């Protein structure tokens, strides 16, 4: 074996082990398990897990609800953080830019559990907001801010939005200021500059960020479970229940597979519509 | 609109106001946690009952502070061990994958690359359940057919490490690839023409060049592991990691000791972030 070949196999084998054992085989297993019926030891394939999904309204309705929420939170994350990304790359004094960018990273690094817990403290009946409003004499009884769809949405937005901001900032950094200056000199309004120059240039970042945000929200369990209400409808909770409470793994596998299909389909559509490739998402 | 163009005061101050609101939204949970960690109260939220270090140091019937809370301390230690193992594995295999995909040509490279970056868009729950399914399947076969009782395949430390590594390697691959793209291949060619083997060239030329990215990948994957919940929850055995322990405490028994541990995490991350700000500034 020549030295080059040796190096090639030295690199290839660990990578193959990773991909085959931890990515490819488990997903095939997920697919196969979803066609098996719990308690039935015969290896016959059955569609039962999927028919249950479509027959029980609670399942498909939760599924639909989750997908729509994930799309909504993704759009919201764009609207909320795009001005911030633009400000940090194009407007703020460069002195402060790196400091403020670092501030964006801190909640990400601290992690979801801690920040979601922070929102429990803020939104609860004796939380920061209710106690402040009481102290100011605006309310007598606490507002119902926690354990509903409002608090769930805040949590989902908070834990995902920075994954939109950072790729958008990367694309905006590569936008030459003189393009904006030229457009402005030629009399373009702010709105026109925004629509015709800034958005098209930032599009790859917006799509990358949108894909990551969507995937994080649709697969999240912590924010819906901790901040959402008792009767809230979130699909990953159904998957968790099947795996960790009722131990019907095959049913859970079918739910998991459906979640994988819908998230891949939405991501694929986003890539098609924007003419991008998956290879670019990570960069 | 941008630094070089004149702006109306309304635009300027309106924009600044929005950015201020955004950053308040961003740091509010972190500040609320940190302040209330020092509240002399048995409730996690307001009202404020005065300053106290009880939730760090107390050890009596009413209050058990962080430094006497055996379960919590143990979960922190488990998280550190897990993160260390996961970050080393991810960085090593991710770097190998970067070298493989950037520098080698082989059949099915595109397809393998697709699988390597797929974890970016696969929700963490799915990775968790599919790895749980296949590992328990393999464990069962080994047990029933061969009578081998293997702990590696049942939920526990190593399954968590491998589950997190399945996506950690993807991030390491992307971070190292980004730097490898800037590598001048002539450097390696020079080494090869001086009779170095390919592996020697990688060891003495390429790896030193990649060092900053490799260190970065280690740090990023370490933090990812330390805060991961969605994949970990399915693979964890009787030794919970910190996020898993936090989750069950938030759900079932929250005391301000949660604020104390969250405060320690926020403090640690802020210190790391400040150090990185100053080291970047020096360059």
Boltz contact constraints between the chains, C-beta under 6 A:
constraints:
  - contact:
      token1: [A, 3]
      token2: [B, 197]
      max_distance: 6.0
  - contact:
      token1: [A, 3]
      token2: [B, 198]
      max_distance: 6.0
  - contact:
      token1: [A, 4]
      token2: [B, 198]
      max_distance: 6.0
  - contact:
      token1: [A, 7]
      token2: [B, 198]
      max_distance: 6.0
  - contact:
      token1: [A, 7]
      token2: [B, 199]
      max_distance: 6.0
  - contact:
      token1: [A, 8]
      token2: [B, 104]
      max_distance: 6.0
  - contact:
      token1: [A, 11]
      token2: [B, 96]
      max_distance: 6.0
  - contact:
      token1: [A, 11]
      token2: [B, 99]
      max_distance: 6.0
  - contact:
      token1: [A, 11]
      token2: [B, 100]
      max_distance: 6.0
  - contact:
      token1: [A, 14]
      token2: [B, 93]
      max_distance: 6.0
  - contact:
      token1: [A, 14]
      token2: [B, 96]
      max_distance: 6.0
  - contact:
      token1: [A, 15]
      token2: [B, 96]
      max_distance: 6.0
  - contact:
      token1: [A, 15]
      token2: [B, 97]
      max_distance: 6.0
  - contact:
      token1: [A, 15]
      token2: [B, 100]
      max_distance: 6.0
  - contact:
      token1: [A, 18]
      token2: [B, 93]
      max_distance: 6.0
  - contact:
      token1: [A, 18]
      token2: [B, 169]
      max_distance: 6.0
  - contact:
      token1: [A, 19]
      token2: [B, 115]
      max_distance: 6.0
  - contact:
      token1: [A, 22]
      token2: [B, 166]
      max_distance: 6.0
  - contact:
      token1: [A, 23]
      token2: [B, 115]
      max_distance: 6.0
  - contact:
      token1: [A, 25]
      token2: [B, 134]
      max_distance: 6.0
  - contact:
      token1: [A, 26]
      token2: [B, 130]
      max_distance: 6.0
  - contact:
      token1: [A, 26]
      token2: [B, 131]
      max_distance: 6.0
  - contact:
      token1: [A, 26]
      token2: [B, 134]
      max_distance: 6.0
  - contact:
      token1: [A, 27]
      token2: [B, 130]
      max_distance: 6.0
  - contact:
      token1: [A, 29]
      token2: [B, 133]
      max_distance: 6.0
  - contact:
      token1: [A, 29]
      token2: [B, 134]
      max_distance: 6.0
  - contact:
      token1: [A, 30]
      token2: [B, 130]
      max_distance: 6.0
  - contact:
      token1: [A, 30]
      token2: [B, 133]
      max_distance: 6.0
  - contact:
      token1: [A, 33]
      token2: [B, 133]
      max_distance: 6.0
  - contact:
      token1: [A, 84]
      token2: [B, 22]
      max_distance: 6.0
  - contact:
      token1: [A, 87]
      token2: [B, 19]
      max_distance: 6.0
  - contact:
      token1: [A, 90]
      token2: [B, 2]
      max_distance: 6.0
  - contact:
      token1: [A, 102]
      token2: [B, 273]
      max_distance: 6.0
  - contact:
      token1: [A, 102]
      token2: [B, 277]
      max_distance: 6.0
  - contact:
      token1: [A, 106]
      token2: [B, 269]
      max_distance: 6.0
  - contact:
      token1: [A, 106]
      token2: [B, 273]
      max_distance: 6.0
  - contact:
      token1: [A, 109]
      token2: [B, 223]
      max_distance: 6.0
  - contact:
      token1: [A, 109]
      token2: [B, 269]
      max_distance: 6.0
  - contact:
      token1: [A, 110]
      token2: [B, 265]
      max_distance: 6.0
  - contact:
      token1: [A, 110]
      token2: [B, 266]
      max_distance: 6.0
  - contact:
      token1: [A, 110]
      token2: [B, 269]
      max_distance: 6.0
  - contact:
      token1: [A, 111]
      token2: [B, 227]
      max_distance: 6.0
  - contact:
      token1: [A, 113]
      token2: [B, 229]
      max_distance: 6.0
  - contact:
      token1: [A, 113]
      token2: [B, 243]
      max_distance: 6.0
  - contact:
      token1: [A, 113]
      token2: [B, 246]
      max_distance: 6.0
  - contact:
      token1: [A, 114]
      token2: [B, 262]
      max_distance: 6.0
  - contact:
      token1: [A, 114]
      token2: [B, 265]
      max_distance: 6.0
  - contact:
      token1: [A, 115]
      token2: [B, 29]
      max_distance: 6.0
  - contact:
      token1: [A, 117]
      token2: [B, 250]
      max_distance: 6.0
  - contact:
      token1: [A, 118]
      token2: [B, 29]
      max_distance: 6.0
  - contact:
      token1: [A, 118]
      token2: [B, 32]
      max_distance: 6.0
  - contact:
      token1: [A, 118]
      token2: [B, 33]
      max_distance: 6.0
  - contact:
      token1: [A, 119]
      token2: [B, 29]
      max_distance: 6.0
  - contact:
      token1: [A, 121]
      token2: [B, 32]
      max_distance: 6.0
  - contact:
      token1: [A, 121]
      token2: [B, 44]
      max_distance: 6.0
  - contact:
      token1: [A, 121]
      token2: [B, 45]
      max_distance: 6.0
  - contact:
      token1: [A, 122]
      token2: [B, 32]
      max_distance: 6.0
  - contact:
      token1: [A, 124]
      token2: [B, 45]
      max_distance: 6.0
  - contact:
      token1: [A, 126]
      token2: [B, 45]
      max_distance: 6.0
  - contact:
      token1: [A, 126]
      token2: [B, 46]
      max_distance: 6.0
  - contact:
      token1: [A, 127]
      token2: [B, 45]
      max_distance: 6.0
  - contact:
      token1: [A, 128]
      token2: [B, 32]
      max_distance: 6.0
  - contact:
      token1: [A, 131]
      token2: [B, 46]
      max_distance: 6.0
  - contact:
      token1: [A, 177]
      token2: [B, 2]
      max_distance: 6.0
  - contact:
      token1: [A, 180]
      token2: [B, 2]
      max_distance: 6.0
  - contact:
      token1: [A, 181]
      token2: [B, 4]
      max_distance: 6.0
  - contact:
      token1: [A, 184]
      token2: [B, 5]
      max_distance: 6.0
  - contact:
      token1: [A, 190]
      token2: [B, 1]
      max_distance: 6.0
  - contact:
      token1: [A, 215]
      token2: [B, 121]
      max_distance: 6.0
  - contact:
      token1: [A, 215]
      token2: [B, 123]
      max_distance: 6.0
  - contact:
      token1: [A, 219]
      token2: [B, 123]
      max_distance: 6.0
  - contact:
      token1: [A, 219]
      token2: [B, 124]
      max_distance: 6.0
  - contact:
      token1: [A, 219]
      token2: [B, 125]
      max_distance: 6.0
  - contact:
      token1: [A, 221]
      token2: [B, 230]
      max_distance: 6.0
  - contact:
      token1: [A, 222]
      token2: [B, 229]
      max_distance: 6.0
  - contact:
      token1: [A, 226]
      token2: [B, 250]
      max_distance: 6.0
  - contact:
      token1: [A, 236]
      token2: [B, 125]
      max_distance: 6.0
  - contact:
      token1: [A, 239]
      token2: [B, 125]
      max_distance: 6.0
  - contact:
      token1: [A, 243]
      token2: [B, 129]
      max_distance: 6.0
  - contact:
      token1: [A, 256]
      token2: [B, 126]
      max_distance: 6.0
  - contact:
      token1: [A, 256]
      token2: [B, 129]
      max_distance: 6.0
  - contact:
      token1: [A, 260]
      token2: [B, 126]
      max_distance: 6.0
  - contact:
      token1: [A, 267]
      token2: [B, 121]
      max_distance: 6.0
  - contact:
      token1: [A, 281]
      token2: [B, 120]
      max_distance: 6.0
  - contact:
      token1: [A, 282]
      token2: [B, 117]
      max_distance: 6.0
  - contact:
      token1: [A, 282]
      token2: [B, 120]
      max_distance: 6.0
  - contact:
      token1: [A, 282]
      token2: [B, 174]
      max_distance: 6.0
